[in-house]
Amino acid sequence: MKFSLKILLWMIIVMALALGFSGFYLVNYVFETSLEREVGQALDESSILSFAFETAALSVPSKYSILPDSTVEEIASNLETGGKSSSRLLRISDEQKNVLYVSDGFEADFTLLEQTSETMKAHQVIQTKERYYIHTGTSVNVLGRILYLETMRDVSEVFSERSIGFSLYRRVTLVMLLTGMVIMHLISSFLTKPIRLLTKATKRMAAGDYSYRARQISRDELGQLTRDFNRMAKALKRNIDKLEEEIQAREEFMGAFAHELKTPLTAIIGYADMLRSHKLDEEKSFMSANYIYTEGKRLEAMSLRLLDIIVAGKNKPELLLFSARSIFEYLQEMFVGSRNMEFQFQYEEGNMMAEENLIKTVLVNLIDNACKSSEPGSGIEISGFALEKGYRFMVRDHGIGIPEEEKRKITQAFYMVDKSRARSKNGAGLGLALCTEILKIHHSELEIESEVGKGSCFSFILPTDAGAYEERKTGRKAEKR
Ligand code: ADP
C-alpha cells in the first residue's frame, strides 16, 4: 500500500472516531438535559395536581366526615381536563391501592404505585407502544383519607429529537469525512512528494543513470534526506568514474604490455628458428645470438621495472629524514663525467622526509630521460630548492621537448612519444610510470613543463618533516616555487 494512502487511511480513521465520539456525546448530553427538565416539570405538575385535589376536597359539604369515592371521581375528572383542551393522564387509587379513577389512555402498570407511599414520591420513564412518558406517583391527604395520585407526561418529543440529532450528526459526519478525505489526500500527496522524487531518483540510479539527482522541494527532514541522498549519489558517481578510469587504465596497460612483449618475442623466436633450421656462417650466427641476447635482456629489464612499479604501488614508504646533500652527492658521483653530457648540479641545503632509495630511483630515471632526449654534449641542470614546508627537485634539459598533448600520457605505463626512438635507447615506457607510483606513495606528483625543440623540466616536491608529510597526506600541498 502506498505511504500517502496509509497516511490518508489513518487520518480518516482518527477523524471518524473523533467525530463519532464527539457527536454521540453531544447529542446524548442535549437529550439528558431535556429529559431532566421534563422530569422536573412532571414532578412539579404532580405537586400542583395534588394541591389542587386537596383544595377541591375542602369544598366538600361538612356532612361527610370522610371523602366519598364518588366525590373523588368527580374531582379527578375535573382535574383531568383542568380547563384545557388537551386532557391530562391521571390515575387515583385509594388506601389499598385500588383504582378509583383512571383517564383513558393511562397505560402504566402498577409497579410505580407499589413503590409510592404516604411519605415518598416516585417517578420513572416508561414506553407504551411508540410513545414515551414520565410516570409520577404521589400521595394526597384529604378528609381523613390517603389517596394516591399518578400522572403520565408525554415526552416522546425528547426521544424523537434525540433520534433526529443522531441521524443529522451521521449525515454531517459523512459529509465531513468525504470533504476531509479530499483535503487529506491533497495534503498527504504534498507531504510525500519528496519521497516520490527520491524513489524516482533511486530507480533512475538503479537503471544506471548515476548523474541523475533527486529534486529538493522542502527544507525539513525529508529535504535533508534528499540532500544527503544527492551527496551520496555524487560520491557514488565519483567512485564509479574512478573505477571505470582504473579499469580502462588496466586494459590499456594490458594491451601495451602484450604489445611490448610481442615485438621482442617475435624477433627472438624468428632468430632462434633461423639458428636451429639453417646452417649460418659465423658472422650471421653471432648476429642472431646477439639479437636474442639483447632482446632477452630488454625483456628482463622490462619485467624488473614492472615488478618495481607493482611493489612501489602496493608498499608504504619507509619514511626517514635525510639531507638534500646526500642525494646530490650520490647523483654527482653517478653522472658527472659520464654519458657525454654537461651536468650542472645546484642545490640549497635542506632536509626531507621520504624513502631515500626510492627518491634516488626517481631522480636517476628523470636524469636518464633527460640524457636520452638531448643531443650529446648539451647541458642538463639538476637543482634543489628549500621551501617553507617542502623541498623541490628539478631536472631540466634542452632536448627535443614533449608536445603539449603528450604530456598527460607519458606517465602511463608503456607510453612512448616516439616508439622507435625510445626502443633504440632501450626504453620501454615504464620509467615515468615508476616515478609517478613512487611519488604517489609520498603524496607528491610530477610536474612537467616542456616546449618542443627547447627542452623539458621535470620537478616534484617532498615534505620536510613528519608534520608536513601529514599535511600533504590530508590534501594541503606545500607552496610552489
Ligand atoms: P622510457 O623508458 O621510454 O624512457 P619513460 O616512461 O621514462 O619511458 O618515458 C616515456 C616517454 O616520455 C619517453 O619514451 C619519451 O618519449 C618521453 N620523455 C620522457 N622524458 C622526456 C624528456 N626529458 N624529454 C622528452 N621526452 C621525454
Residues whose N, C-alpha, C, O or C-beta is under 5 A from the ligand:
A	BS01	ADP	N369 A370 S373 G401 I402 I410 Y415 M416 V417 D418 A422 N426 G427 A428 G429 L430 G431 L432 A433 S456
